[in-house]
Amino acid sequence: MTDRILTVRMEAHPQDSHTLATYEATGGYRALRTALSSMTPDDVKAQVKASNIRGRGGAGFPTGVKWGFLPEDLRPRYLVVNGDESEPGTFKDRILLERDPHQLVEGIIISSYGLDVHHAFVYIRGEYPKPARRVQQAIDEAYAAGYLGSDILGSGFSLDITVHLGGGAYICGEETALLNSLEGRRGEPRIKPPFPAVAGLYAKPTIVNNVETISNVPWIVANGGAAYAAIGPERSAGTRMFSLSGHVNRPGDYEIVMGMTWRELIYGIGGGIPGDRALKTWIPGGASAPWFVPDEHLDTPVTIDDVGANGSMLGSGAVIVMDETTDVVAAAHRIVKFFAHESCGQCTPCREGTTWLERILWRILNGAGRPSDLDLLLDVCDNISPGLRWPPAMTTICPLGPSAVSPITSIMRHFRDEVEAKIRTSEGASVG
Amino acid sequence: MTNPIADWSHANQERAQQLMARYPDVRSAVMPLLYIASLEHGHVTDEGMRQVAELIGLTPAQVHSVASFYTMYKRDGVGRYLVSVCTSISCFLRGADDVLAAVEEATGTVDGETSDDGMFSVEHVECIGACGGAPALQVNYEFVEGVTPDKAVALCRWLADGRPDVVRSDEMQALFGGRASFDPGPADPEGAIAPVPAFGPYGSAASGPQRAGR
């Protein structure tokens, strides 16, 4: 059984996995040749749909279904690869961009053939110049080798790829904000519908897929969608990149088959907690995700659906581990501060709410908390995401605002005594 | 019609024309053009935004609205070396606040400011995608991972004493870094010549246009 797809080459060829020579020597661009010579575009789409791959950017939407939303008769269409990886704790697209850029480029070419796209874009966050350089080098090599440009490999199919660097804005990972940014505008999310598949880049039908998602396409086409679907649990098919960070002995990027338990991921793959300290809590899917705790979740399977059923999400695959020494109020404050900084400002509940949540947590942290702050925090949260349910209800155009609610509901649910203790200390300080 | 970027270097004028031709709609070139304008003028100046606006048929206000949305367009000036210390959650858990304090001390520059001699700008930044090598920082957007307060101080002294024209992630990582998020593979000869991401089409040491005299 295949247990790794995306990281095989970079591990076997650490010095040159990013070059065309190594890529071709290890089977690269064979899937493209197969697709162009013996598959129709509909065959490509059918294989991706059969693979059951779900988007690796965070939302987990089935890629084949997304591709099916393109209107039949509108041209041009665009493919935009989302490499604006910015969710705190996430660094898995960076390794794919840097260490195996041809895998992505081949995935883009095959996907574009399937989607009848002739101009694709790779939007890479501005803070990733080296990954962007590597992708551009791969694209240049692919042009020189006849894999890009006009009449690719004599097939009659033509494609250009443009790399576009962001300017420093988390929100551009939201696909409609990304499209605005790519159009040369402020990265503000658009009201949906229309969805990008109908009216995306330059108001044309557009598919936006994550770097990891598209990097899987060569393998899917080479081995068949059914083979991919057979890897891992039924509704969490394929391998998955996880970024492990925080208080673990072996932080890093890991490609794993979903379905193992959190205990196996944190203590097995992650090597446990430094100094054998106790695990206090962890975030299973990036800063936007509600936190898990050992008593309830260590034996929960690492699948999209199991994590969702337990009130959180696998999101971008970023696992942030916190040990017993962690001040959870300080940690929650740091995450809320992120969302306050990254709010684009369009929607009042998010712009004002995240700012106030950050300020209230700051004063609790700094000895000026008030007894009423506990209810106030939850009240502000409720105004951003009514009912404090999971998945979150929204009063905003995009999910950024509701994401800022996750750390607060998490500490209130699991560590309320610690929050209250800080406020009691504050009272003592102000009286004394 | 006069050329709005006549004072840009020849190489950068060519880059600008190539960039504008890459997109179905020329407005899409505004962000890369702002990076080139930064290279020309040291940061994103009012004049640079006016030039970019004229070049692609926008108003200066429209270009300003874009430049002001993103953190990497420095409109208030920026030092020769922009030191960006990540203080988001994963780096925070691994001691990022102490690294930031050490950088402030070593450069004599507080978070958000530029030193009087123009050598350093210091900023705390949100997650830069180096969480496996936390705490991490960037110098002119080139990564250094697994830093400590002491190593960060040594890095700042090395920059101040040597005043390198090009900063490269590999070199700084070898001298001042620790555990990285992943094996970086072979050395990468390119590096940053200014506080602008070192990406060929916008400007980098190996293949990009040179910064105008500064």
HADDOCK unambig.tbl for C-alpha pairs under 7 A between the chains (distance, minus, plus):
assign (segid A and resid 14 and name CA) (segid B and resid 185 and name CA) 5.51 0.50 0.50
assign (segid A and resid 15 and name CA) (segid B and resid 185 and name CA) 5.16 0.50 0.50
assign (segid A and resid 15 and name CA) (segid B and resid 186 and name CA) 5.18 0.50 0.50
assign (segid A and resid 86 and name CA) (segid B and resid 127 and name CA) 6.36 0.50 0.50
assign (segid A and resid 86 and name CA) (segid B and resid 128 and name CA) 6.84 0.50 0.50
assign (segid A and resid 86 and name CA) (segid B and resid 129 and name CA) 6.55 0.50 0.50
assign (segid A and resid 88 and name CA) (segid B and resid 88 and name CA) 6.69 0.50 0.50
assign (segid A and resid 88 and name CA) (segid B and resid 89 and name CA) 6.75 0.50 0.50
assign (segid A and resid 88 and name CA) (segid B and resid 127 and name CA) 5.19 0.50 0.50
assign (segid A and resid 89 and name CA) (segid B and resid 90 and name CA) 5.96 0.50 0.50
assign (segid A and resid 89 and name CA) (segid B and resid 129 and name CA) 6.89 0.50 0.50
assign (segid A and resid 89 and name CA) (segid B and resid 131 and name CA) 5.55 0.50 0.50
assign (segid A and resid 90 and name CA) (segid B and resid 129 and name CA) 5.85 0.50 0.50
assign (segid A and resid 90 and name CA) (segid B and resid 131 and name CA) 7.00 0.50 0.50
assign (segid A and resid 91 and name CA) (segid B and resid 129 and name CA) 4.62 0.50 0.50
assign (segid A and resid 91 and name CA) (segid B and resid 130 and name CA) 6.17 0.50 0.50
assign (segid A and resid 91 and name CA) (segid B and resid 131 and name CA) 6.72 0.50 0.50
assign (segid A and resid 126 and name CA) (segid B and resid 197 and name CA) 6.52 0.50 0.50
assign (segid A and resid 127 and name CA) (segid B and resid 128 and name CA) 6.59 0.50 0.50
assign (segid A and resid 127 and name CA) (segid B and resid 141 and name CA) 5.70 0.50 0.50
assign (segid A and resid 127 and name CA) (segid B and resid 197 and name CA) 6.81 0.50 0.50
assign (segid A and resid 129 and name CA) (segid B and resid 197 and name CA) 5.38 0.50 0.50
assign (segid A and resid 129 and name CA) (segid B and resid 198 and name CA) 5.57 0.50 0.50
assign (segid A and resid 129 and name CA) (segid B and resid 199 and name CA) 5.46 0.50 0.50
assign (segid A and resid 132 and name CA) (segid B and resid 199 and name CA) 6.62 0.50 0.50
assign (segid A and resid 133 and name CA) (segid B and resid 199 and name CA) 5.69 0.50 0.50
assign (segid A and resid 133 and name CA) (segid B and resid 200 and name CA) 6.88 0.50 0.50
assign (segid A and resid 162 and name CA) (segid B and resid 22 and name CA) 6.97 0.50 0.50
assign (segid A and resid 167 and name CA) (segid B and resid 70 and name CA) 5.18 0.50 0.50
assign (segid A and resid 167 and name CA) (segid B and resid 71 and name CA) 6.45 0.50 0.50
assign (segid A and resid 167 and name CA) (segid B and resid 72 and name CA) 5.22 0.50 0.50
assign (segid A and resid 167 and name CA) (segid B and resid 73 and name CA) 6.93 0.50 0.50
assign (segid A and resid 168 and name CA) (segid B and resid 70 and name CA) 5.22 0.50 0.50
assign (segid A and resid 168 and name CA) (segid B and resid 71 and name CA) 5.04 0.50 0.50
assign (segid A and resid 168 and name CA) (segid B and resid 72 and name CA) 5.42 0.50 0.50
assign (segid A and resid 169 and name CA) (segid B and resid 70 and name CA) 5.77 0.50 0.50
assign (segid A and resid 169 and name CA) (segid B and resid 71 and name CA) 6.82 0.50 0.50
assign (segid A and resid 182 and name CA) (segid B and resid 28 and name CA) 5.72 0.50 0.50
assign (segid A and resid 183 and name CA) (segid B and resid 27 and name CA) 6.25 0.50 0.50
assign (segid A and resid 183 and name CA) (segid B and resid 28 and name CA) 4.41 0.50 0.50
assign (segid A and resid 184 and name CA) (segid B and resid 27 and name CA) 5.34 0.50 0.50
assign (segid A and resid 184 and name CA) (segid B and resid 28 and name CA) 4.24 0.50 0.50
assign (segid A and resid 184 and name CA) (segid B and resid 29 and name CA) 6.52 0.50 0.50
assign (segid A and resid 184 and name CA) (segid B and resid 30 and name CA) 5.43 0.50 0.50
assign (segid A and resid 184 and name CA) (segid B and resid 31 and name CA) 6.29 0.50 0.50
assign (segid A and resid 185 and name CA) (segid B and resid 66 and name CA) 5.66 0.50 0.50
assign (segid A and resid 186 and name CA) (segid B and resid 65 and name CA) 6.81 0.50 0.50
assign (segid A and resid 186 and name CA) (segid B and resid 66 and name CA) 5.02 0.50 0.50
assign (segid A and resid 186 and name CA) (segid B and resid 69 and name CA) 5.91 0.50 0.50
assign (segid A and resid 244 and name CA) (segid B and resid 132 and name CA) 6.50 0.50 0.50
assign (segid A and resid 245 and name CA) (segid B and resid 90 and name CA) 6.10 0.50 0.50
assign (segid A and resid 245 and name CA) (segid B and resid 131 and name CA) 5.68 0.50 0.50
assign (segid A and resid 245 and name CA) (segid B and resid 132 and name CA) 5.19 0.50 0.50
assign (segid A and resid 246 and name CA) (segid B and resid 90 and name CA) 5.14 0.50 0.50
assign (segid A and resid 246 and name CA) (segid B and resid 93 and name CA) 5.91 0.50 0.50
assign (segid A and resid 246 and name CA) (segid B and resid 94 and name CA) 6.69 0.50 0.50
assign (segid A and resid 251 and name CA) (segid B and resid 132 and name CA) 4.91 0.50 0.50
assign (segid A and resid 252 and name CA) (segid B and resid 132 and name CA) 4.61 0.50 0.50
assign (segid A and resid 252 and name CA) (segid B and resid 181 and name CA) 5.26 0.50 0.50
assign (segid A and resid 252 and name CA) (segid B and resid 182 and name CA) 6.29 0.50 0.50
assign (segid A and resid 253 and name CA) (segid B and resid 182 and name CA) 6.97 0.50 0.50
assign (segid A and resid 320 and name CA) (segid B and resid 90 and name CA) 6.71 0.50 0.50
assign (segid A and resid 331 and name CA) (segid B and resid 89 and name CA) 6.57 0.50 0.50
assign (segid A and resid 334 and name CA) (segid B and resid 88 and name CA) 6.44 0.50 0.50
assign (segid A and resid 334 and name CA) (segid B and resid 89 and name CA) 5.96 0.50 0.50
assign (segid A and resid 335 and name CA) (segid B and resid 88 and name CA) 6.99 0.50 0.50
assign (segid A and resid 335 and name CA) (segid B and resid 89 and name CA) 6.13 0.50 0.50
assign (segid A and resid 338 and name CA) (segid B and resid 88 and name CA) 6.97 0.50 0.50
assign (segid A and resid 338 and name CA) (segid B and resid 126 and name CA) 6.47 0.50 0.50
